[in-house]
Amino acid sequence: MVTLTVKNYLSWCSVDVAGNTTSTAGTQTACVPANGTVNLSATALTGFEVTTDDWHDVDSQQLTGNNMTSKATKAIGGADTCVWVCCRTASDGGTDCPSTDLCP
């Protein structure tokens, strides 16, 4: 097992890691199998929105059919890893999400 760290920029999303209970915590850690794929999802809190590029350091992402949730997958390659998500301010147009990687 390895550790997957999921960072939720300024806690603007409700995040689900591998089907566990959703959380608005700024950082979540999950113990996941060392080899495999982890499913992630983010739902924007009131005043924020999801887009097609909310997730970072993941392998794939997509919006749900109703554009309310952003889903992503992360392949785990045998070592601890990190991903992050930013649900932008609905009225901002996306410029309030960081342009630098939040995972070291």
PLY file of the C-alpha trace (Angstrom):
ply
format ascii 1.0
element vertex 104
property float x
property float y
property float z
element edge 103
property int vertex1
property int vertex2
end_header
0.00 0.00 0.00
1.07 3.61 -0.68
-0.25 7.03 0.30
-2.24 9.18 -2.11
-2.43 12.82 -1.02
-5.30 14.85 -2.48
-5.11 18.63 -2.13
-8.32 20.64 -2.43
-7.29 24.23 -3.17
-8.79 26.51 -0.49
-11.43 23.79 0.16
-13.63 25.02 -2.70
-14.73 21.48 -3.66
-16.29 18.51 -1.99
-13.88 15.69 -2.89
-14.36 11.92 -3.02
-11.25 9.74 -3.01
-11.74 6.12 -4.12
-15.44 6.03 -3.23
-14.93 7.14 0.37
-17.02 9.77 2.15
-16.76 13.18 0.47
-14.85 15.89 2.28
-14.14 19.59 1.96
-10.82 19.23 3.81
-7.88 21.08 2.31
-5.86 17.86 2.26
-6.92 14.23 2.36
-4.69 11.19 2.47
-5.74 7.71 1.48
-3.96 4.40 1.72
-4.33 2.82 -1.74
-2.96 -0.29 -3.49
0.58 0.25 -4.78
-0.48 -0.65 -8.32
-3.83 0.20 -9.82
-6.08 3.14 -10.58
-7.87 5.39 -8.11
-11.14 7.13 -8.97
-11.57 10.72 -7.79
-14.43 13.20 -7.99
-15.00 16.83 -7.07
-18.27 18.70 -6.71
-18.09 22.48 -6.49
-19.44 24.14 -3.37
-21.95 27.00 -3.65
-20.40 29.96 -5.49
-17.83 27.79 -7.27
-17.87 25.63 -10.40
-16.23 22.58 -11.93
-14.61 22.66 -15.36
-12.82 20.22 -17.65
-9.40 21.08 -16.16
-10.00 21.14 -12.39
-7.73 18.19 -11.63
-3.94 18.28 -11.79
-1.33 15.50 -11.81
-4.01 12.94 -12.83
-4.18 10.63 -15.84
-7.68 11.50 -17.08
-10.60 13.74 -16.17
-14.09 14.53 -17.38
-17.24 16.36 -16.37
-20.37 14.42 -15.56
-23.31 14.75 -17.94
-24.88 17.49 -15.83
-21.58 19.40 -15.43
-21.93 19.31 -11.65
-19.06 16.95 -10.86
-15.55 16.60 -12.23
-14.23 13.02 -12.25
-10.61 11.95 -12.57
-8.42 8.87 -12.41
-4.89 8.47 -11.12
-2.71 5.46 -11.91
-0.65 4.49 -8.88
2.83 3.30 -9.78
4.17 1.79 -6.57
5.10 4.98 -4.70
3.41 7.68 -2.63
1.89 10.30 -4.91
-0.13 13.51 -4.91
-2.90 15.12 -6.97
-4.80 18.36 -6.54
-8.05 19.97 -7.57
-9.34 23.54 -7.79
-13.02 24.41 -8.23
-12.84 27.96 -9.46
-15.00 30.87 -8.39
-18.07 30.84 -10.64
-17.82 34.54 -11.46
-14.04 34.64 -11.91
-13.49 32.77 -15.17
-10.80 30.54 -13.71
-8.03 32.98 -12.87
-8.24 32.34 -9.12
-6.82 28.81 -9.36
-3.03 28.53 -9.01
-0.87 28.20 -12.10
1.88 26.37 -10.21
1.76 22.71 -9.21
0.62 22.23 -5.60
2.18 18.77 -5.41
5.91 18.66 -4.82
0 1
1 2
2 3
3 4
4 5
5 6
6 7
7 8
8 9
9 10
10 11
11 12
12 13
13 14
14 15
15 16
16 17
17 18
18 19
19 20
20 21
21 22
22 23
23 24
24 25
25 26
26 27
27 28
28 29
29 30
30 31
31 32
32 33
33 34
34 35
35 36
36 37
37 38
38 39
39 40
40 41
41 42
42 43
43 44
44 45
45 46
46 47
47 48
48 49
49 50
50 51
51 52
52 53
53 54
54 55
55 56
56 57
57 58
58 59
59 60
60 61
61 62
62 63
63 64
64 65
65 66
66 67
67 68
68 69
69 70
70 71
71 72
72 73
73 74
74 75
75 76
76 77
77 78
78 79
79 80
80 81
81 82
82 83
83 84
84 85
85 86
86 87
87 88
88 89
89 90
90 91
91 92
92 93
93 94
94 95
95 96
96 97
97 98
98 99
99 100
100 101
101 102
102 103
